[in-house]
Amino acid sequence: MKKLFTLLIITILATASVVAQKLGSISGTVTSEGKPAAMVSVALVGTKHGAVTDDEGRYRINRVKPGTYLRETL
């Protein structure tokens, strides 16, 4: 029974680390008329993921699953 429990724990931990490795990030810069656009909301349509640009127009959205996304700026 102890061996089965140990094997179960190892399997759960191994699966969790594999799942965690599959997440990535999306980053970029938003500009308006060639200048950085600060405080712009950037969202991935159909998800709860989003970010706000910094003073230099940069944003980064973390913990994104692999795939194709439509990005929307507000």
N, CA, C and O atoms as CSV, one atom per row, in Angstrom:
chain,resi,resn,atom,element,x,y,z
A,1,MET,N,N,0.824,-1.194,0.000
A,1,MET,CA,C,0.000,0.000,0.000
A,1,MET,C,C,0.870,1.260,0.000
A,1,MET,O,O,0.554,2.245,-0.668
A,2,LYS,N,N,1.972,1.214,0.760
A,2,LYS,CA,C,2.853,2.374,0.829
A,2,LYS,C,C,3.494,2.639,-0.532
A,2,LYS,O,O,3.662,3.794,-0.924
A,3,LYS,N,N,3.856,1.561,-1.261
A,3,LYS,CA,C,4.455,1.727,-2.586
A,3,LYS,C,C,3.455,2.358,-3.556
A,3,LYS,O,O,3.815,3.214,-4.364
A,4,LEU,N,N,2.210,1.931,-3.465
A,4,LEU,CA,C,1.175,2.489,-4.334
A,4,LEU,C,C,0.963,3.972,-4.050
A,4,LEU,O,O,0.834,4.771,-4.978
A,5,PHE,N,N,0.928,4.340,-2.782
A,5,PHE,CA,C,0.769,5.742,-2.396
A,5,PHE,C,C,1.947,6.576,-2.897
A,5,PHE,O,O,1.756,7.673,-3.421
A,6,THR,N,N,3.170,6.054,-2.735
A,6,THR,CA,C,4.368,6.761,-3.196
A,6,THR,C,C,4.328,6.943,-4.710
A,6,THR,O,O,4.642,8.022,-5.212
A,7,LEU,N,N,3.947,5.907,-5.435
A,7,LEU,CA,C,3.850,5.992,-6.891
A,7,LEU,C,C,2.803,7.022,-7.307
A,7,LEU,O,O,3.015,7.775,-8.257
A,8,LEU,N,N,1.691,7.056,-6.607
A,8,LEU,CA,C,0.640,8.030,-6.898
A,8,LEU,C,C,1.142,9.460,-6.700
A,8,LEU,O,O,0.891,10.321,-7.543
A,9,ILE,N,N,1.834,9.719,-5.618
A,9,ILE,CA,C,2.377,11.060,-5.347
A,9,ILE,C,C,3.386,11.454,-6.414
A,9,ILE,O,O,3.358,12.587,-6.897
A,10,ILE,N,N,4.275,10.547,-6.791
A,10,ILE,CA,C,5.276,10.845,-7.827
A,10,ILE,C,C,4.585,11.155,-9.152
A,10,ILE,O,O,4.982,12.085,-9.853
A,11,THR,N,N,3.567,10.393,-9.497
A,11,THR,CA,C,2.828,10.633,-10.742
A,11,THR,C,C,2.157,12.001,-10.739
A,11,THR,O,O,2.203,12.717,-11.739
A,12,ILE,N,N,1.545,12.363,-9.640
A,12,ILE,CA,C,0.889,13.675,-9.536
A,12,ILE,C,C,1.906,14.800,-9.674
A,12,ILE,O,O,1.659,15.765,-10.396
A,13,LEU,N,N,3.033,14.693,-9.002
A,13,LEU,CA,C,4.061,15.741,-9.076
A,13,LEU,C,C,4.658,15.833,-10.472
A,13,LEU,O,O,4.896,16.934,-10.968
A,14,ALA,N,N,4.902,14.702,-11.108
A,14,ALA,CA,C,5.462,14.709,-12.462
A,14,ALA,C,C,4.480,15.330,-13.446
A,14,ALA,O,O,4.883,16.100,-14.318
A,15,THR,N,N,3.208,15.008,-13.318
A,15,THR,CA,C,2.187,15.573,-14.200
A,15,THR,C,C,2.065,17.077,-13.996
A,15,THR,O,O,1.934,17.823,-14.967
A,16,ALA,N,N,2.104,17.526,-12.765
A,16,ALA,CA,C,1.996,18.960,-12.475
A,16,ALA,C,C,3.149,19.729,-13.093
A,16,ALA,O,O,2.942,20.824,-13.616
A,17,SER,N,N,4.360,19.186,-13.048
A,17,SER,CA,C,5.500,19.909,-13.616
A,17,SER,C,C,5.428,19.952,-15.135
A,17,SER,O,O,5.845,20.943,-15.735
A,18,VAL,N,N,4.913,18.911,-15.770
A,18,VAL,CA,C,4.763,18.906,-17.227
A,18,VAL,C,C,3.713,19.922,-17.648
A,18,VAL,O,O,3.928,20.658,-18.611
A,19,VAL,N,N,2.597,19.978,-16.961
A,19,VAL,CA,C,1.537,20.933,-17.277
A,19,VAL,C,C,2.043,22.351,-17.105
A,19,VAL,O,O,1.767,23.204,-17.947
A,20,ALA,N,N,2.771,22.624,-16.045
A,20,ALA,CA,C,3.283,23.966,-15.781
A,20,ALA,C,C,4.247,24.416,-16.868
A,20,ALA,O,O,4.306,25.607,-17.176
A,21,GLN,N,N,4.999,23.504,-17.454
A,21,GLN,CA,C,5.973,23.860,-18.475
A,21,GLN,C,C,5.312,24.251,-19.792
A,21,GLN,O,O,5.956,24.877,-20.634
A,22,LYS,N,N,4.067,23.904,-19.988
A,22,LYS,CA,C,3.408,24.190,-21.258
A,22,LYS,C,C,2.842,25.600,-21.332
A,22,LYS,O,O,2.356,26.005,-22.387
A,23,LEU,N,N,2.892,26.347,-20.257
A,23,LEU,CA,C,2.386,27.713,-20.268
A,23,LEU,C,C,3.477,28.661,-20.742
A,23,LEU,O,O,4.653,28.468,-20.431
A,24,GLY,N,N,3.095,29.670,-21.484
A,24,GLY,CA,C,4.054,30.639,-21.980
A,24,GLY,C,C,3.593,32.054,-21.702
A,24,GLY,O,O,2.764,32.294,-20.825
A,25,SER,N,N,4.139,32.981,-22.456
A,25,SER,CA,C,3.751,34.380,-22.300
A,25,SER,C,C,3.683,35.044,-23.670
A,25,SER,O,O,4.294,34.591,-24.638
A,26,ILE,N,N,2.932,36.112,-23.717
A,26,ILE,CA,C,2.818,36.932,-24.923
A,26,ILE,C,C,3.198,38.345,-24.512
A,26,ILE,O,O,2.691,38.869,-23.521
A,27,SER,N,N,4.087,38.956,-25.272
A,27,SER,CA,C,4.510,40.316,-24.940
A,27,SER,C,C,4.617,41.138,-26.211
A,27,SER,O,O,4.687,40.603,-27.317
A,28,GLY,N,N,4.627,42.443,-26.029
A,28,GLY,CA,C,4.738,43.325,-27.172
A,28,GLY,C,C,4.729,44.776,-26.759
A,28,GLY,O,O,4.789,45.102,-25.574
A,29,THR,N,N,4.654,45.641,-27.748
A,29,THR,CA,C,4.630,47.081,-27.523
A,29,THR,C,C,3.476,47.680,-28.317
A,29,THR,O,O,3.286,47.362,-29.491
A,30,VAL,N,N,2.718,48.539,-27.672
A,30,VAL,CA,C,1.611,49.233,-28.331
A,30,VAL,C,C,2.062,50.656,-28.621
A,30,VAL,O,O,2.577,51.350,-27.744
A,31,THR,N,N,1.860,51.083,-29.873
A,31,THR,CA,C,2.218,52.450,-30.253
A,31,THR,C,C,1.017,53.137,-30.890
A,31,THR,O,O,0.099,52.494,-31.399
A,32,SER,N,N,1.055,54.445,-30.844
A,32,SER,CA,C,0.050,55.265,-31.501
A,32,SER,C,C,0.791,56.382,-32.207
A,32,SER,O,O,1.478,57.182,-31.571
A,33,GLU,N,N,0.650,56.436,-33.513
A,33,GLU,CA,C,1.350,57.425,-34.331
A,33,GLU,C,C,2.853,57.366,-34.100
A,33,GLU,O,O,3.529,58.394,-34.066
A,34,GLY,N,N,3.373,56.138,-33.940
A,34,GLY,CA,C,4.809,55.931,-33.795
A,34,GLY,C,C,5.363,56.154,-32.403
A,34,GLY,O,O,6.566,56.004,-32.191
A,35,LYS,N,N,4.518,56.508,-31.449
A,35,LYS,CA,C,4.972,56.768,-30.080
A,35,LYS,C,C,4.377,55.725,-29.141
A,35,LYS,O,O,3.268,55.244,-29.377
A,36,PRO,N,N,5.107,55.364,-28.070
A,36,PRO,CA,C,4.585,54.383,-27.115
A,36,PRO,C,C,3.252,54.834,-26.521
A,36,PRO,O,O,3.073,56.005,-26.186
A,37,ALA,N,N,2.322,53.890,-26.397
A,37,ALA,CA,C,1.003,54.182,-25.828
A,37,ALA,C,C,0.928,53.579,-24.426
A,37,ALA,O,O,0.904,52.358,-24.265
A,38,ALA,N,N,0.892,54.448,-23.414
A,38,ALA,CA,C,0.841,54.006,-22.018
A,38,ALA,C,C,-0.595,53.794,-21.566
A,38,ALA,O,O,-1.524,54.408,-22.089
A,39,MET,N,N,-0.761,52.912,-20.582
A,39,MET,CA,C,-2.059,52.660,-19.938
A,39,MET,C,C,-3.131,52.155,-20.908
A,39,MET,O,O,-4.305,52.501,-20.782
A,40,VAL,N,N,-2.715,51.339,-21.871
A,40,VAL,CA,C,-3.648,50.731,-22.820
A,40,VAL,C,C,-3.930,49.302,-22.358
A,40,VAL,O,O,-3.000,48.565,-22.031
A,41,SER,N,N,-5.189,48.908,-22.330
A,41,SER,CA,C,-5.555,47.534,-21.969
A,41,SER,C,C,-5.361,46.627,-23.175
A,41,SER,O,O,-5.806,46.936,-24.280
A,42,VAL,N,N,-4.695,45.512,-22.950
A,42,VAL,CA,C,-4.479,44.504,-23.984
A,42,VAL,C,C,-5.114,43.212,-23.474
A,42,VAL,O,O,-4.791,42.754,-22.378
A,43,ALA,N,N,-6.008,42.625,-24.257
A,43,ALA,CA,C,-6.708,41.412,-23.825
A,43,ALA,C,C,-6.627,40.343,-24.905
A,43,ALA,O,O,-6.550,40.645,-26.095
A,44,LEU,N,N,-6.646,39.089,-24.466
A,44,LEU,CA,C,-6.750,37.968,-25.390
A,44,LEU,C,C,-8.229,37.612,-25.469
A,44,LEU,O,O,-8.822,37.159,-24.490
A,45,VAL,N,N,-8.814,37.820,-26.634
A,45,VAL,CA,C,-10.250,37.633,-26.833
A,45,VAL,C,C,-10.646,36.192,-26.483
A,45,VAL,O,O,-9.987,35.235,-26.890
A,46,GLY,N,N,-11.725,36.064,-25.726
A,46,GLY,CA,C,-12.228,34.756,-25.354
A,46,GLY,C,C,-11.560,34.134,-24.140
A,46,GLY,O,O,-11.836,32.985,-23.795
A,47,THR,N,N,-10.672,34.897,-23.486
A,47,THR,CA,C,-10.001,34.410,-22.280
A,47,THR,C,C,-10.133,35.462,-21.186
A,47,THR,O,O,-10.694,36.537,-21.396
A,48,LYS,N,N,-9.607,35.126,-20.025
A,48,LYS,CA,C,-9.558,36.092,-18.927
A,48,LYS,C,C,-8.169,36.710,-18.815
A,48,LYS,O,O,-7.864,37.372,-17.823
A,49,HIS,N,N,-7.323,36.499,-19.828
A,49,HIS,CA,C,-5.952,36.998,-19.796
A,49,HIS,C,C,-5.866,38.405,-20.376
A,49,HIS,O,O,-6.494,38.715,-21.389
A,50,GLY,N,N,-5.083,39.241,-19.720
A,50,GLY,CA,C,-4.887,40.590,-20.209
A,50,GLY,C,C,-3.808,41.307,-19.433
A,50,GLY,O,O,-3.282,40.785,-18.450
A,51,ALA,N,N,-3.482,42.505,-19.876
A,51,ALA,CA,C,-2.455,43.318,-19.227
A,51,ALA,C,C,-2.693,44.776,-19.594
A,51,ALA,O,O,-3.518,45.093,-20.451
A,52,VAL,N,N,-1.956,45.652,-18.930
A,52,VAL,CA,C,-1.993,47.088,-19.219
A,52,VAL,C,C,-0.577,47.509,-19.569
A,52,VAL,O,O,0.378,47.095,-18.911
A,53,THR,N,N,-0.438,48.335,-20.608
A,53,THR,CA,C,0.899,48.761,-21.024
A,53,THR,C,C,1.520,49.705,-20.000
A,53,THR,O,O,0.825,50.429,-19.286
A,54,ASP,N,N,2.859,49.672,-19.952
A,54,ASP,CA,C,3.582,50.575,-19.054
A,54,ASP,C,C,3.834,51.908,-19.763
A,54,ASP,O,O,3.276,52.156,-20.832
A,55,ASP,N,N,4.664,52.759,-19.178
A,55,ASP,CA,C,4.936,54.087,-19.746
A,55,ASP,C,C,5.598,54.025,-21.118
A,55,ASP,O,O,5.534,54.983,-21.889
A,56,GLU,N,N,6.238,52.889,-21.422
A,56,GLU,CA,C,6.909,52.735,-22.715
A,56,GLU,C,C,6.081,51.900,-23.692
A,56,GLU,O,O,6.586,51.474,-24.731
A,57,GLY,N,N,4.815,51.669,-23.359
A,57,GLY,CA,C,3.914,50.938,-24.238
A,57,GLY,C,C,4.079,49.427,-24.210
A,57,GLY,O,O,3.456,48.726,-25.007
A,58,ARG,N,N,4.906,48.915,-23.307
A,58,ARG,CA,C,5.176,47.475,-23.254
A,58,ARG,C,C,4.155,46.750,-22.379
A,58,ARG,O,O,3.657,47.297,-21.395
A,59,TYR,N,N,3.858,45.518,-22.758
A,59,TYR,CA,C,2.971,44.673,-21.959
A,59,TYR,C,C,3.475,43.235,-22.007
A,59,TYR,O,O,4.235,42.861,-22.901
A,60,ARG,N,N,3.049,42.443,-21.048
A,60,ARG,CA,C,3.378,41.021,-21.000
A,60,ARG,C,C,2.201,40.297,-20.354
A,60,ARG,O,O,1.746,40.669,-19.272
A,61,ILE,N,N,1.717,39.264,-21.027
A,61,ILE,CA,C,0.632,38.436,-20.505
A,61,ILE,C,C,1.226,37.060,-20.216
A,61,ILE,O,O,1.664,36.365,-21.133
A,62,ASN,N,N,1.242,36.669,-18.949
A,62,ASN,CA,C,1.862,35.416,-18.519
A,62,ASN,C,C,0.842,34.297,-18.376
A,62,ASN,O,O,-0.368,34.527,-18.368
A,63,ARG,N,N,1.365,33.075,-18.263
A,63,ARG,CA,C,0.566,31.865,-18.015
A,63,ARG,C,C,-0.477,31.629,-19.107
A,63,ARG,O,O,-1.648,31.375,-18.825
A,64,VAL,N,N,-0.025,31.718,-20.364
A,64,VAL,CA,C,-0.901,31.525,-21.516
A,64,VAL,C,C,-0.649,30.129,-22.096
A,64,VAL,O,O,0.496,29.743,-22.327
A,65,LYS,N,N,-1.717,29.389,-22.325
A,65,LYS,CA,C,-1.596,28.072,-22.941
A,65,LYS,C,C,-1.214,28.243,-24.408
A,65,LYS,O,O,-1.584,29.243,-25.023
A,66,PRO,N,N,-0.474,27.280,-24.986
A,66,PRO,CA,C,-0.133,27.356,-26.406
A,66,PRO,C,C,-1.396,27.418,-27.266
A,66,PRO,O,O,-2.400,26.778,-26.952
A,67,GLY,N,N,-1.339,28.173,-28.325
A,67,GLY,CA,C,-2.484,28.281,-29.223
A,67,GLY,C,C,-2.439,29.568,-30.014
A,67,GLY,O,O,-1.459,30.312,-29.959
A,68,THR,N,N,-3.492,29.825,-30.742
A,68,THR,CA,C,-3.633,31.041,-31.535
A,68,THR,C,C,-4.669,31.925,-30.852
A,68,THR,O,O,-5.750,31.465,-30.485
A,69,TYR,N,N,-4.328,33.186,-30.688
A,69,TYR,CA,C,-5.207,34.112,-29.975
A,69,TYR,C,C,-5.426,35.374,-30.795
A,69,TYR,O,O,-4.560,35.787,-31.566
A,70,LEU,N,N,-6.577,35.972,-30.623
A,70,LEU,CA,C,-6.869,37.286,-31.176
A,70,LEU,C,C,-6.641,38.285,-30.051
A,70,LEU,O,O,-7.230,38.166,-28.976
A,71,ARG,N,N,-5.795,39.257,-30.296
A,71,ARG,CA,C,-5.454,40.261,-29.283
A,71,ARG,C,C,-6.277,41.513,-29.542
A,71,ARG,O,O,-6.439,41.939,-30.686
A,72,GLU,N,N,-6.790,42.094,-28.475
A,72,GLU,CA,C,-7.615,43.297,-28.585
A,72,GLU,C,C,-7.032,44.381,-27.683
A,72,GLU,O,O,-6.666,44.111,-26.540
A,73,THR,N,N,-6.948,45.603,-28.197
A,73,THR,CA,C,-6.477,46.732,-27.386
A,73,THR,C,C,-7.629,47.698,-27.173
A,73,THR,O,O,-8.423,47.958,-28.077
A,74,LEU,N,N,-7.701,48.217,-25.967
A,74,LEU,CA,C,-8.782,49.144,-25.613
A,74,LEU,C,C,-8.209,50.454,-25.119
A,74,LEU,O,O,-8.961,51.365,-24.772
